Amino acid sequence: QVQLVESGGGLVQAGGSLRLSCAASGAGLNSFIMGWFRQGPGLEREFVAAMSGSGFHCGSGERQYYAESVNGRFAISKDDTCALYLQMNDLKPEDTAVYYCAADRTRGYSTPTSYTDARRYDYWGQGTQVTVSS
């Protein structure tokens, strides 16, 4: 059974930075797609960033995908324990949301848009709140 636990959320001023972490445990994580989604107040859950699975150990050259709204400001990464990170820079009030870590048992998709579909993900963390003040 895969378990995902997020941490690192908090309150930050616009222009500031935060780093989210997702501790992952379970078998087969190195071959899973892992990603971040967020859900703002009154909004639907939306894709933020994702990394493809690897045929080797975690953190060995997986491909990265980003939502247009965060591209250039956020960076997703994974270490060799399969912990997932999201470095968020130049934060804006519209980034305020609960951020979720998720894992998909599939290693990868041929179309990048498939990474953005929350319905494809099999495991979810409990979420961590990020609040950006103006």
Salt bridges, closest charged atoms under 4 A:
GLU46 OE2 - ARG38 NE 2.57
GLU62 OE2 - LYS78 NZ 3.43
ASP90 OD2 - LYS92 NZ 3.72
ASP95 OD1 - ARG38 NH1 2.90
ASP95 OD2 - ARG73 NH1 2.80
ASP117 OD1 - ARG119 NE 3.01
ASP122 OD1 - ARG105 NH2 3.54
